Amino acid sequence: MKAVIQAGGKGTRLRPYTHVMPKPLMPVGEQPVIEITLKYLRRWGVSEVVITTGYLGHLIRSLCNDGCQWDMHITYTQEPEPLGTIGALRLLKGELSETFLTLNGDLITDLNLRDFIAFHKEQGGKLTVAVTEKVIKIDLGVLDCQDHLMTGFREKPAMNFKVSMGIYCMEPVLLEMIPKGVPFGFDDLVYELMARNEQINIYEHRGLWLDIGREEDFMHAQNIFLKDLKSVVLGC
């Protein structure tokens, strides 16, 4: 099965670091996060990868080359302009003819890809989204109100949400829904599928998921990955 790594974004939430390097090249420990992702994919038997690039894409190409150092075959696309989290897949319309994986280029996980893919095929449908639970702490006092009166109060509550991990199992027919040459995000795809009453599968993961999209998440990844989880993700 082919995997597509989305690596074309500008990483604005990680500035000033991403002024000089694209987010997938940010190091977690001694390795860029995209290298961790590639080794993770190879561990699960994925050997054919397409990396979608845009901002500072030449630096990603310089690091990953053709993938032979990881016993993989890597090819690239180059966005002429930012196309969003899903729009870049349109450039691969002629290359993705079977079920494929799509991953954001800024995450670390121990998701069991074999089980994830099997679940997608068992459930049917065009899209399966890997999700995890995220606890968001509100650092303010939250008031419940009705008719200008306070009916409840919670001091700095924690709220649980199911969030997308940025990992999807997809069918090639979805590429027909992506407009050409304009930004198209994951949210746009989901809204379109829901408008058509299409089935969207959810696969819940209760293990590791690290997203380095913000500075605090990046620093957290340094500590937790190096201390406890390197062997879980990479088998080393």
VOGU-3710 file (C-alpha; in Angstrom, 3 decimals, decimal comma):
1> mkaviqaggk> 0,000/0,000/0,000  1,220/3,485/-0,829  1,431/6,189/1,816  1,284/9,913/1,181  3,009/12,218/3,663  1,666/15,766/3,592  4,691/18,057/4,023  3,819/21,214/2,107  2,664/23,565/4,861  4,490/26,643/6,119
11> gtrlrpythv> 4,300/25,701/9,802  3,281/29,201/10,865  2,497/28,132/14,440  6,129/27,067/14,907  7,716/30,341/13,825  10,439/31,557/14,088  11,872/28,022/13,765  10,069/27,389/10,485  11,477/30,530/8,907  14,585/28,462/8,151
21> mpkplmpvge> 13,292/24,886/7,879  9,981/23,199/7,041  8,083/21,713/9,961  8,686/18,048/8,967  12,432/18,646/9,400  12,083/19,855/12,989  14,162/17,492/15,139  12,702/15,290/17,845  15,809/14,136/19,616  18,438/13,444/17,016
31> qpvieitlky> 16,026/12,786/14,128  13,755/15,007/12,011  10,114/14,145/12,581  9,667/13,085/8,945  12,465/10,536/9,356  10,685/9,132/12,400  7,498/8,892/10,330  9,261/7,142/7,442  10,883/4,597/9,777  7,516/4,030/11,424
41> lrrwgvsevv> 5,897/3,348/8,045  8,709/1,004/7,036  8,297/-0,910/10,276  4,692/-1,612/9,243  5,722/-2,806/5,797  5,074/0,370/3,795  7,880/0,805/1,273  6,354/3,149/-1,323  5,822/6,756/-0,211  4,918/10,020/-1,900
51> ittgylghli> 5,836/13,221/-0,061  3,836/16,291/-1,046  6,056/19,353/-0,719  5,668/23,090/-1,039  7,358/25,504/1,344  11,133/24,777/1,452  10,465/21,466/-0,237  14,019/21,231/-1,570  15,270/20,733/1,988  12,967/17,746/2,467
61> rslcndgcqw> 14,184/16,272/-0,813  17,799/16,748/0,278  17,234/14,763/3,451  15,012/11,966/2,164  16,311/11,587/-1,408  14,852/8,462/-3,027  14,439/6,641/0,303  16,989/3,909/-0,353  18,614/4,499/3,045  15,413/3,158/4,628
71> dmhitytqep> 14,803/0,495/1,969  11,946/2,584/0,602  11,020/4,227/-2,685  10,135/7,910/-2,240  8,780/10,285/-4,879  7,628/13,884/-4,533  5,114/16,430/-5,693  5,640/20,181/-5,535  2,680/22,479/-4,856  2,817/25,567/-7,119
81> eplgtigalr> 0,940/27,363/-4,306  -0,526/26,225/-0,952  -3,317/23,726/-1,653  -4,454/22,862/1,874  -4,259/19,596/3,790  -6,079/17,545/1,134  -5,737/19,620/-2,036  -2,216/18,382/-2,753  -3,597/14,865/-3,312  -5,138/16,114/-6,557
91> llkgelsetf> -1,606/16,181/-8,001  -1,495/12,386/-7,514  -4,745/11,599/-9,279  -3,034/9,409/-11,865  -0,800/7,589/-9,366  -3,193/6,463/-6,637  -5,346/3,680/-8,066  -5,824/1,593/-4,901  -6,539/2,139/-1,206  -3,836/4,392/0,270
101> ltlngdlitd> -2,739/6,011/3,527  -2,384/9,739/4,090  -0,424/11,151/7,039  0,408/14,657/8,167  4,151/15,282/8,176  4,325/16,581/11,745  3,152/13,696/13,924  4,514/10,748/15,896  2,332/7,762/16,757  2,340/4,062/17,559
111> lnlrdfiafh> -0,956/3,427/15,729  -1,178/-0,195/14,532  -1,418/0,331/10,772  -2,292/-3,295/10,069  -5,374/-3,090/12,270  -6,232/0,378/10,946  -6,198/-0,750/7,325  -8,100/-3,953/8,110  -10,789/-1,928/9,891  -11,139/0,378/6,868
121> keqggkltva> -11,639/-2,540/4,508  -14,074/-4,317/6,816  -16,246/-1,227/7,298  -16,361/-0,201/3,655  -16,703/3,436/2,725  -14,285/5,842/1,122  -12,619/7,355/4,198  -11,487/6,167/7,617  -10,158/8,721/10,104  -7,858/7,761/12,963
131> vtekvikidl> -8,971/9,653/16,068  -7,730/10,003/19,617  -8,959/11,705/22,763  -7,554/15,136/23,512  -8,002/16,842/26,873  -8,169/20,637/26,583  -7,819/22,627/29,778  -9,586/25,965/29,859  -7,429/28,281/31,988  -10,362/30,533/32,865
141> gvldcqdhlm> -13,451/30,392/34,986  -16,309/29,160/32,795  -19,834/30,418/33,470  -23,076/28,738/32,463  -25,673/31,422/31,789  -29,365/31,697/30,918  -31,522/34,826/30,666  -28,793/37,077/32,087  -28,347/34,841/35,138  -25,481/32,521/36,039
151> tgfrekpamn> -26,686/28,943/36,412  -23,338/27,256/36,967  -19,636/27,840/37,345  -16,525/25,748/36,652  -13,036/26,907/37,553  -10,503/25,989/34,840  -12,352/22,907/33,601  -10,825/20,180/31,441  -12,843/19,126/28,403  -12,440/15,931/26,378
161> fkvsmgiycm> -12,709/15,870/22,609  -12,237/13,236/19,930  -9,793/14,735/17,441  -8,369/13,708/14,109  -4,819/12,349/14,346  -4,005/13,443/10,804  -3,918/9,821/9,591  -6,430/8,608/7,024  -7,134/5,502/4,992  -8,637/6,603/1,698
171> epvllemipk> -10,072/5,296/-1,541  -8,930/6,783/-4,881  -12,482/7,879/-5,756  -12,055/10,685/-3,211  -9,590/12,367/-5,541  -12,485/13,161/-7,879  -13,958/15,380/-5,159  -10,862/17,575/-4,840  -11,057/20,770/-6,930  -8,092/21,548/-9,135
181> gvpfgfddlv> -5,704/24,363/-8,301  -7,464/25,778/-5,214  -6,915/25,192/-1,474  -8,944/22,253/-0,145  -8,639/21,104/3,449  -9,615/18,006/5,385  -12,556/19,991/6,738  -13,747/20,686/3,180  -13,586/16,982/2,348  -15,539/15,985/5,447
191> yelmarneqi> -18,230/18,601/4,834  -18,568/17,420/1,243  -18,892/13,769/2,255  -21,451/14,632/4,933  -23,448/16,686/2,433  -23,594/13,605/0,216  -24,562/11,357/3,159  -21,418/9,322/2,587  -20,121/6,937/5,232  -17,109/8,204/7,221
201> niyehrglwl> -15,464/5,610/9,442  -13,828/6,461/12,768  -10,988/4,346/14,171  -10,230/5,112/17,819  -6,622/4,941/18,995  -5,784/5,004/22,704  -2,007/4,916/22,411  0,692/7,422/21,504  -0,026/10,496/19,427  2,248/13,531/19,371
211> digreedfmh> 1,602/16,533/17,133  4,482/19,027/16,954  2,424/21,791/15,336  2,836/24,248/18,234  5,933/25,147/20,254  4,598/23,676/23,498  3,701/20,430/21,708  7,142/20,349/20,093  8,886/20,668/23,463  6,596/18,031/24,990
221> aqniflkdlk> 7,475/15,644/22,160  11,184/16,029/22,919  10,733/14,894/26,479  8,188/12,121/26,173  9,472/10,555/22,952  13,108/10,336/24,006  12,332/9,231/27,529  9,705/6,563/27,044  8,500/5,950/23,520  11,281/5,737/20,940
231> svvlgc> 11,399/1,941/21,096  7,586/1,698/20,872  7,420/3,699/17,615  10,612/2,611/15,875  11,272/-0,771/17,475  14,781/0,261/18,555
//
